[in-house]
Every structure is written in C-alpha cells, then in structure tokens.
C-alpha cells in the first residue's frame, strides 16, 4: 500500500515571499458587509493591462536535487483596483503539488493596476507559471519518511488576455484555504439553485494493487471531499470502503483532482462532493 506524501512547501505564503514596496494593500471589508459585485474588464481598446512588480522569493536553494519536479500551471486571476490578485482559479493544472506552489506565487503577486480610460479597474488575465522544483526526502522526529518540495529557481510568469472573462464577479476571501481548511472554513454550500457544480479539469487514474488482485477484490470506493474556492479537494474521506490498499489508492487519485470551483452568483464557493472511484484489474 502506497502512503500519501506529506508535502511541506518551503515557500510559505506570507512568510517567505517578499514583494515590491510599491504594492498597495487592499482595504479589508467591513464586518457584516454584503459581498459586492464588481465590473470586470478585459485588456483591449481603452483598457490597459496590470503591470507586475518584481517578486523576490526567499527559501530558494540551489543545492543538490536527486528528484526534480518541473511543470507549467495556467491560472486565471482578477487584478483589483489596488493591484492585488483575486479569485485565482485553475485553467490548466498539473494535478501535482506544483499546483499549490503556483497558487501561492500568484497570490503573492502585486501589480500596478490596469486602467480603463485612465481610472484603475478590475482586469481579468491568465498567467502561466513555469516552475522548477526539487523533491527532498526527510525523516521527521517520529522516524517517518516525509517529502519536502522546494523551488530550485525563481518561477517565470507569463500573462495573457483571458478568453471569455466574466462581466462581473464577487471577490472571495484573501485566504488560500488548502493548508488548514477547518474551523475557519467558509460555510460549505450544496450544488443546486444558484450554486453551480464544480467543473473537473483533469482525469486521474486510481490503480489496482497486487494484494487486491491476489484476493480477487474489485469494485468501487465511495469518496467524499470538499472542493475549495481554488478548486482543490480537501477533507478527503472514504464513506464506502472496498479494501484498505484500494481505499488508499482511491484517495491518492482524488487528492490530484482539480476543478473550476463551484460558483454562486459569480462568487467561488466551497462545496461537498461524493464520487465513485472504480478499481479493477486495470486503472479506471
């Protein structure tokens, strides 16, 4: 049975990032204020693109790397009137922990805001984040093997005009929730009515095990999880078990799922999903 990797990101949001001093923090919402809808612009005649300030990441090591993990993640982002990225979502994920790195990097970006006829406005963009990382093996205090993911170089970002941007949007919380979703998590919504279902962006195989083959075990696991506001599965659990090894493989596949998040009137919201993961002599 293959254990899930416990991955620690060396570059931590809010701790290891430093951004240019020109960045302007957004004003926190007033308590009990209702979410406000904002008009979203696309770069074009009369609308200028936001300008990215230099981003210097700490914690990048050029040491020996035995196992590399490289890739490009494409995200959509709304840059608000203060130059802060909002509503970051996947357009083309990798299904690996590099997706989480890309989210952190995009969330740490700061911009000179885009403008419409000279006035700052919310501008939709896509960004391709090119990442070069290293997987380091460590032994924790309990003697268990863990894996740490670190960047080997400064990530490159390429911004483009977002195809089919929304006309309006509701900004989500500034917090990226996949690290510690729990007591502070926003209310979990149910799909239906004004809440649209998450849209899968990738397909991940769940693999059969030699032990299950020998025992003649096959079938389906029922797995529930939360799809958070960035489209990443959280709180994954088995609600209909098949076999310990196959259950683990089912969860290993679900953790790699990526979604366009559920939406409620233009606002990304977390929802609970339940899926059947089929496990047979061949991957599903």
C-alpha positions, 0 to 999 in steps of 0.5 A: 500500500502506497502512503500519501506524501506529506508535502511541506512547501518551503515557500510559505505564503506570507512568510517567505515571499517578499514583494515590491514596496510599491504594492498597495494593500487592499482595504479589508471589508467591513464586518457584516458587509454584503459581498459586492459585485464588481465590473470586470474588464478585459485588456483591449481598446481603452483598457490597459493591462496590470503591470507586475512588480518584481517578486523576490522569493526567499527559501530558494536553494540551489543545492543538490536535487536527486528528484526534480519536479518541473511543470507549467500551471495556467491560472486565471486571476482578477487584478483589483483596483489596488493591484492585488490578485483575486479569485485565482482559479485553475485553467490548466493544472498539473494535478501535482503539488506544483499546483499549490506552489503556483497558487501561492506565487500568484497570490503573492503577486502585486501589480500596478493596476490596469486602467480603463480610460485612465481610472484603475479597474478590475482586469481579468488575465491568465498567467502561466507559471513555469516552475522548477522544483526539487523533491527532498526526502526527510525523516521527521522526529517520529522516524517517518519518511516525509517529502519536502518540495522546494523551488530550485529557481525563481518561477517565470510568469507569463500573462495573457488576455483571458478568453471569455472573462466574466462581466462581473464577479464577487471577490472571495476571501484573501485566504488560500484555504488548502493548508488548514481548511477547518474551523475557519472554513467558509460555510460549505454550500450544496450544488443546486439553485444558484450554486453551480457544480464544480467543473473537473479539469483533469482525469486521474487514474486510481490503480489496482494493487497486487494484494487486491488482485491476489484476493480477487477484490474489485469494485468501487470506493465511495469518496467524499471531499470538499472542493475549495474556492481554488478548486482543490479537494480537501477533507478527503474521506472514504464513506464506502470502503472496498479494501484498505490498499484500494481505499488508499489508492482511491484517495491518492487519485482524488487528492490530484483532482482539480476543478473550476470551483463551484460558483454562486452568483459569480462568487467561488464557493466551497462545496461537498462532493461524493464520487465513485472511484472504480478499481479493477484489474486495470486503472479506471 
